[in-house]
Amino acid sequence: MKYRIIFAKNDLNKYKKKILGTPLLFFLLKQEKPFFHRNVSFVPSANPSTVAAALARRRPPPRRLSCSPALLARCRGVRIRALAATMSSSMQSSYLPATTESIAKAQEAKDASESISILYRVLEDPSSSADALRVKELAITNLTNYLTKENRAEDLRNLLTQLRPFFALIPKAKTAKIVRGIIDAVAKIPGTSELQISLCKEMVEWTRAEKRTFLRQRVEARLAALLLENQEYTEALTLLSGLIKEVRRLDDKLLLVDIDLLESKLHFSLRNLPKAKASLTAARTAANAIYVPPSQQGTIDLQSGILHAEEKDYKTAYSYFFEAFEAFSSLEDPRAIFSLKYMLLCKIMVNQADDVAGIISSKAGLKYLGPDVDAMKAVADAYSKRSLKYFETALQNYKSQLEDDPIVHRHLSSLYDTLLEQNLCRLIEPYSRVEIAHIAEMIELPINHVEKKLSQMILDKKFAGTLDQGAGCLIIFEDAKTEEIFPATLETITNVGKVVDSLYMRSAKIMA
């Protein structure tokens, strides 16, 4: 098989001057004679390593020959930027025909490395028939799966670059599917967040150069989500601001829902609740106009619950978390466990910790037993017993499930204050006068901290009492029982006053 190399003369000159190892190279076509037309030179070669070596030694381009416009049009096909050495090594390896037999051969290989090598050789087949393209798509899918299992993230990145000539031969929709599939595959490999960001930026530049707007918008949305996870909020906000305007002009409702949700999460991370709620409302408005997949609807409900919980509206938040849990549970989405955890948190925050055990023991709850559920159960037990010590023990034993979760961590401080108040109320219940030092010793906290909290509780009217700082004592008053007749008497006097005012107005009108 003879390989043909076409390179742009301008790029070759740049390669000569700056020794850049990326001349513009074209594959395919089976011409017998070299030709030159405008800035394109075509070199047939039976030994591609010789041509690559010539490029590396910066030899002058081939002599000028004529070329027909029809032949030149055929040359404007697939192109890829690659190092000359890489091109030489890849060309020397013999390709396998893009057939189902080659795919079966890869699947029957002894190990993953051999299967990957076979699939790479299938992709090198220069055939561009419909059957060959279909087999190559299958080969790409299998190759992506093998590379993901082997945790070869860098190879997946290189695969996207190598497939750019192939993308020119298939429809744009299939290109978008393959690109997004490979990016998702890289995301499955742990510790590749930086690589994903770099890969998405490369694909954004390529899609912009190729004018693939549909794919670029989705890759930019994915890039914004990665920047949000990486806590690069400023860059993510700048990217989303321009993307939202562009998508709204195109009226792509489904993508608009994704972007509005991302913006809501971003503003929530920046503690800008009004804008977070506005973005979530925009996402709901766009979702009402189209069919939204269950996973997307679950994401909307989950974000709604998070925002309501931030506003201390835990009952409404619980209902949203429940809807999200049902949606994710039916799809076996791993986010179901987070929805269940937030449901249990809401029950604890509304003083219904006894319901936690019932939810966990239900059919849906038993499916997700694990450290996350155990952590919330330990917090619920500490809350029921009004024990600050048990609460601190739960925080230490389940640190990754409680303190490392940003949503749960936001509510831990208020939950800690609630438990501290309940614990103090439990300790002072038997006393009418007690030393503050004794209370601090029982609760195992500093005296200043306990004294400050007791004064705050008295001002908030959590109990009736006063602090005798001279004696270092807390004096608790008995709750004064109000007679029921007094409020009723005041209400009667108020109503009589309204009647007298009404009669006065009527008499004034009659006299007039």
C-alpha positions in Angstrom: 0.0 0.0 0.0 1.4 3.4 -1.0 0.8 6.3 1.5 0.4 9.8 0.1 1.4 12.9 2.1 0.1 16.3 1.3 1.4 19.3 3.2 0.8 23.1 2.9 3.8 25.0 1.6 3.3 27.8 4.1 3.3 25.4 7.1 6.4 23.7 5.7 8.2 27.0 5.5 7.2 27.8 9.1 8.5 24.4 10.0 11.8 25.2 8.4 12.2 28.6 10.1 11.0 27.7 13.6 11.6 23.9 13.5 8.0 23.3 14.5 7.2 19.6 14.3 3.7 20.1 13.2 3.5 20.4 9.4 0.0 20.1 7.9 -0.3 16.5 6.8 -3.0 14.9 4.7 -3.7 11.2 4.3 -5.5 9.1 1.7 -5.9 9.5 -2.1 -4.0 7.1 -4.4 -2.3 9.2 -7.0 0.6 8.0 -9.1 2.5 11.3 -9.7 3.3 14.3 -7.6 1.7 17.6 -8.4 1.7 21.2 -7.2 -1.2 23.6 -7.3 -1.1 27.0 -5.6 0.1 26.3 -2.0 -0.5 22.5 -2.0 2.2 19.9 -2.8 1.4 16.2 -3.2 4.1 13.6 -2.7 3.4 9.9 -3.4 5.8 7.7 -1.5 6.2 3.9 -1.1 8.4 4.5 2.0 6.7 7.1 4.3 9.7 7.1 6.7 11.8 8.5 4.0 9.4 11.4 3.5 9.1 12.0 7.2 12.9 12.0 7.6 13.1 14.5 4.7 10.7 16.8 6.6 12.7 16.4 9.7 15.9 17.5 7.9 13.9 20.5 6.5 14.5 19.6 2.8 12.9 22.0 0.3 9.4 21.1 -1.0 8.9 19.0 -4.1 9.1 20.5 -7.6 6.0 22.2 -8.9 3.6 20.2 -11.1 0.1 21.0 -12.4 -3.1 19.7 -10.9 -6.7 19.7 -12.2 -9.3 21.5 -10.1 -11.3 18.3 -9.7 -8.2 16.5 -8.3 -7.5 19.4 -5.9 -11.1 19.3 -4.7 -10.6 15.6 -3.8 -7.5 16.6 -1.8 -9.4 18.9 0.5 -10.4 16.0 2.6 -9.1 14.8 5.9 -6.3 16.7 7.7 -4.5 16.3 10.9 -1.6 18.0 12.7 0.9 15.5 14.0 4.6 15.2 14.6 6.6 13.8 11.6 8.1 11.1 13.8 4.7 10.0 15.0 3.4 10.0 11.4 6.4 7.8 10.4 5.8 5.2 13.2 2.1 5.1 12.6 2.5 4.7 8.8 5.0 1.9 9.1 2.5 -0.3 11.0 0.2 -2.3 8.8 -3.5 -1.6 9.1 -6.3 -4.0 9.5 -9.4 -3.8 7.2 -12.4 -2.2 8.9 -14.6 -5.2 9.1 -16.6 -7.1 11.7 -14.0 -9.8 11.6 -11.3 -7.4 12.8 -13.6 -6.2 15.7 -14.2 -9.9 16.7 -10.4 -10.5 16.6 -9.9 -7.6 19.0 -12.6 -8.9 21.4 -11.0 -12.4 21.3 -7.5 -11.1 22.2 -5.8 -12.4 25.2 -5.3 -9.1 27.0 -6.4 -5.5 26.8 -3.2 -4.2 25.3 -3.5 -6.5 22.3 -7.1 -5.6 21.8 -6.1 -1.9 21.9 -3.4 -2.4 19.3 -5.8 -4.2 17.0 -8.4 -1.5 17.2 -5.8 1.2 16.5 -4.8 -0.7 13.4 -8.5 -0.9 12.3 -8.8 2.9 12.6 -5.8 3.2 10.3 -7.7 1.6 7.4 -7.9 4.3 4.6 -11.3 3.0 3.4 -14.1 5.5 3.6 -17.1 3.3 2.6 -20.3 3.3 4.6 -19.6 -0.1 6.0 -16.0 0.8 6.9 -17.1 4.0 8.7 -19.7 2.0 10.6 -17.1 -0.5 11.8 -14.7 2.3 12.7 -17.4 3.8 14.9 -17.8 0.5 16.7 -14.0 0.2 17.0 -13.9 3.7 18.6 -16.5 2.7 21.1 -14.6 -0.5 22.0 -11.3 1.3 22.1 -12.7 3.9 24.4 -14.0 1.3 26.8 -10.6 -0.6 26.9 -8.6 2.6 27.5 -11.0 3.6 30.3 -10.6 0.2 32.0 -6.8 0.6 31.7 -7.0 4.1 33.2 -5.1 5.5 30.2 -6.5 9.0 30.2 -3.7 10.5 28.2 -4.3 8.0 25.4 -8.0 8.9 25.3 -6.9 12.5 24.9 -4.6 11.6 22.0 -7.3 9.5 20.5 -9.5 12.6 20.1 -6.7 14.3 18.2 -6.1 11.3 16.0 -9.8 11.0 15.1 -10.1 14.5 13.7 -9.6 13.3 10.1 -12.3 10.7 10.7 -14.7 13.3 11.9 -14.6 15.0 8.5 -16.1 11.8 7.0 -19.1 11.3 9.3 -22.1 13.4 10.1 -21.7 16.1 12.7 -24.2 14.5 15.1 -22.1 11.3 15.2 -19.0 13.4 15.7 -20.7 15.1 18.7 -21.7 11.8 20.2 -18.1 10.4 19.9 -16.5 13.5 21.3 -18.8 13.7 24.3 -18.5 9.9 24.9 -14.7 10.1 25.0 -14.8 13.2 27.4 -17.2 11.2 29.6 -14.8 8.3 29.5 -11.9 10.5 30.7 -14.2 11.7 33.5 -14.6 8.1 34.8 -10.8 7.9 35.5 -10.0 9.3 38.9 -7.7 12.2 39.3 -8.1 13.6 35.8 -9.8 16.9 36.5 -7.0 19.0 35.2 -6.7 16.8 32.1 -10.5 17.1 31.5 -10.3 20.9 31.6 -7.3 21.0 29.2 -9.1 18.5 26.9 -12.3 20.5 26.8 -10.4 23.7 26.1 -8.6 22.0 23.1 -11.9 20.7 21.8 -13.5 24.2 22.1 -10.7 25.7 20.0 -11.1 22.9 17.4 -14.9 23.2 17.2 -14.6 26.9 16.9 -12.2 26.5 14.0 -14.4 23.9 12.3 -17.5 26.0 13.0 -19.3 23.2 14.9 -21.5 25.4 17.0 -23.7 22.7 18.4 -20.8 20.6 19.7 -18.9 23.7 20.9 -21.8 24.8 23.1 -22.0 21.5 24.8 -18.3 21.2 25.4 -18.2 24.7 26.8 -21.1 23.7 29.2 -19.0 20.7 30.3 -16.0 22.9 30.7 -18.0 25.3 32.9 -19.1 22.3 35.1 -15.5 21.2 35.5 -14.3 24.7 36.4 -17.1 24.8 39.0 -15.9 21.5 40.5 -12.3 22.9 40.5 -13.6 26.0 42.3 -12.4 28.3 39.5 -15.6 30.4 39.9 -14.5 33.6 38.0 -13.5 31.8 34.8 -16.7 29.6 35.0 -18.9 32.6 35.4 -17.3 34.4 32.5 -17.8 31.4 30.3 -21.4 30.8 31.3 -22.4 34.5 30.8 -21.5 34.4 27.1 -22.8 30.9 26.6 -26.3 31.7 28.0 -26.7 34.7 25.7 -25.7 32.6 22.7 -28.0 29.6 23.6 -31.0 31.9 24.3 -30.7 33.3 20.8 -30.7 29.8 19.3 -33.6 28.8 21.6 -32.0 25.4 22.5 -34.3 24.7 25.6 -32.6 21.5 26.7 -29.1 23.0 26.7 -30.5 26.1 28.3 -31.8 24.1 31.3 -28.3 22.6 31.8 -26.7 26.0 31.7 -29.2 27.7 34.0 -28.7 24.9 36.5 -25.0 25.3 36.3 -25.3 29.0 36.8 -27.6 28.4 39.8 -25.0 26.1 41.4 -22.2 28.6 40.7 -24.1 31.5 42.4 -24.9 29.2 45.3 -21.2 28.4 45.7 -20.5 32.2 45.7 -23.2 32.6 48.4 -25.4 34.8 46.1 -28.8 33.2 46.9 -31.0 35.8 45.0 -29.1 35.1 41.7 -29.1 31.3 42.4 -32.9 31.3 42.8 -33.3 33.5 39.7 -31.2 31.0 37.6 -33.1 28.1 39.0 -36.4 29.8 38.1 -35.1 30.3 34.6 -34.2 26.6 34.4 -37.7 25.6 35.5 -39.3 27.9 33.0 -37.3 26.4 30.1 -38.0 22.9 31.4 -41.7 23.5 31.4 -41.7 24.1 27.7 -40.0 20.8 26.7 -39.8 17.2 27.8 -37.1 16.9 30.4 -35.4 13.5 31.1 -36.0 12.1 34.6 -32.3 12.6 35.5 -32.5 16.3 34.6 -35.7 16.7 36.5 -34.1 15.1 39.5 -31.2 17.5 39.3 -33.6 20.5 39.2 -35.5 19.1 42.3 -32.2 18.5 44.1 -31.0 22.1 43.5 -34.4 23.4 44.6 -34.2 21.4 47.8 -30.7 22.8 48.5 -31.8 26.4 48.1 -34.9 25.9 50.3 -32.8 24.3 53.0 -30.4 27.3 52.8 -33.4 29.5 53.6 -34.3 27.3 56.6 -37.5 26.1 54.9 -36.8 22.4 55.6 -40.3 21.1 55.1 -40.4 22.3 51.5 -36.8 21.2 51.0 -37.7 17.7 52.2 -40.4 17.4 49.5 -37.9 18.4 46.8 -35.3 16.0 48.1 -37.9 13.2 48.1 -38.8 13.9 44.5 -35.1 13.9 43.5 -34.5 10.7 45.5 -37.4 8.9 43.6 -36.1 10.0 40.2 -32.5 9.0 40.9 -33.5 5.8 42.6 -35.5 4.7 39.6 -32.5 5.4 37.3 -30.0 3.8 39.8 -28.2 7.1 39.8 -25.4 7.4 42.5 -26.9 10.9 43.4 -29.8 9.1 45.0 -27.7 8.5 48.2 -27.1 12.3 48.5 -30.8 13.0 48.1 -31.6 10.5 50.8 -28.9 12.0 53.1 -30.4 15.5 52.7 -33.9 14.1 53.4 -32.7 12.8 56.7 -30.9 16.1 57.4 -34.2 18.0 56.9 -36.0 15.6 59.3 -33.4 16.3 62.0 -33.5 20.1 61.4 -37.3 20.2 61.9 -37.0 18.3 65.2 -38.3 15.0 63.8 -35.2 12.9 64.3 -37.4 9.9 65.4 -38.6 9.6 61.8 -35.0 9.0 60.5 -35.0 5.3 61.6 -38.3 4.7 59.8 -37.0 6.2 56.5 -33.8 4.2 56.7 -35.7 0.9 57.4 -38.1 1.5 54.5 -37.8 -0.5 51.3 -36.2 2.4 49.4 -33.9 3.3 52.3 -32.5 -0.3 52.8 -31.2 -0.2 49.3 -28.7 2.6 50.2 -27.4 1.4 53.5 -23.8 2.6 53.9 -21.5 5.1 55.6 -23.6 8.1 54.5 -26.8 6.8 56.0 -25.0 5.6 59.1 -23.6 9.1 59.6 -27.0 10.7 59.5 -28.4 8.0 61.8 -25.6 8.8 64.3 -26.4 12.6 64.1 -30.2 11.8 64.6 -29.4 9.6 67.7 -27.3 12.4 69.1 -30.1 14.9 68.4 -32.7 12.7 70.0 -30.6 12.3 73.1 -29.8 16.0 73.2 -26.2 14.9 73.7 -23.5 17.2 72.4 -20.8 14.6 73.1 -22.5 12.0 70.9 -22.8 14.7 68.2 -19.0 15.5 68.3 -18.3 11.7 68.3 -20.4 11.4 65.1 -18.5 14.2 63.5 -15.2 12.5 64.2 -16.3 9.1 63.1 -18.0 10.2 59.9 -15.9 13.3 58.9 -15.8 12.5 55.2 -19.6 12.0 55.1 -20.5 15.1 57.2 -17.9 17.8 57.2 -16.5 17.1 53.7 -20.0 17.4 52.2 -20.5 21.1 51.4 -24.3 21.0 51.7 -24.4 19.1 55.1 -21.5 21.2 56.4 -23.5 24.4 55.9 -26.1 23.2 58.3 -23.8 21.6 60.9 -23.1 24.9 62.7 -26.8 25.7 63.2 -27.4 22.0 64.2 -24.6 22.3 66.7 -26.1 25.4 68.2 -29.5 23.7 68.4 -28.0 20.7 70.1 -26.0 22.9 72.5 -29.2 24.7 73.5 -31.1 21.5 74.0 -28.2 20.0 76.0 -28.1 23.1 78.3 -31.9 23.0 78.8 -31.7 19.4 79.8 -28.9 20.1 82.3 -30.6 23.1 84.0 -34.1 21.5 84.2 -33.7 20.2 87.8 -32.3 23.4 89.2 -33.6 26.8 90.3 -30.0 28.1 91.0 -26.9 26.5 89.7 -23.2 27.4 89.3 -22.1 28.1 85.7 -18.8 26.3 86.4 -20.8 23.2 87.3 -22.8 23.3 84.0 -19.6 23.8 82.0 -18.0 20.8 83.8 -21.0 18.6 83.0 -21.2 19.6 79.3 -17.4 19.6 79.0 -17.1 23.1 77.5 -15.2 26.3 78.5 -17.0 28.4 81.1 -16.9 31.6 78.9 -18.5 29.7 76.0 -21.3 28.3 78.3 -21.9 31.7 79.9 -22.2 33.4 76.5 -24.6 30.8 75.2 -26.8 31.0 78.4 -27.1 34.8 78.1 -28.0 34.4 74.4 -30.7 31.8 75.3 -32.2 34.1 78.0 -32.4 37.0 75.5 -34.0 34.7 72.9 -36.5 33.7 75.7 -35.6 30.1 75.4 -36.1 30.0 79.2 -36.8 32.5 82.0 -33.8 33.3 84.1 -30.9 35.6 84.9 -27.1 35.4 85.3 -25.6 36.4 88.6 -22.1 37.1 87.4 -20.9 38.2 90.8 -21.7 34.8 92.3 -21.1 33.0 89.0 -24.5 31.4 89.1 -27.5 31.0 86.9 -30.9 31.7 88.4 -33.9 30.0 86.7 -37.4 31.4 87.1 -40.5 29.4 87.0 -42.7 29.9 84.0 -45.4 32.4 84.9 -48.8 31.1 84.1 -51.0 33.7 82.4 -54.7 33.7 83.3 -56.9 32.9 80.3 -59.3 35.7 81.3 -56.9 38.5 80.6 -56.4 37.9 76.9 -60.1 37.4 76.5 -60.9 40.6 78.3 -58.5 42.6 76.1 -60.0 41.1 72.9 -63.5 42.1 74.1 -62.4 45.7 74.8 -60.8 45.9 71.4 -64.0 44.7 69.7 -66.2 47.2 71.7 -63.9 50.0 70.6 -64.4 49.0 67.0 -68.2 49.0 67.4 -68.1 52.5 69.0 -66.0 53.9 66.2 -68.4 52.4 63.6 -71.5 54.0 65.4 -69.7 57.3 65.6 -69.1 57.3 61.8 -72.7 56.5 61.1 -74.0 59.3 63.4 -71.7 61.8 61.7 -73.1 60.9 58.3 -76.7 61.3 59.6 -76.0 64.7 61.1 -74.4 65.9 58.0 
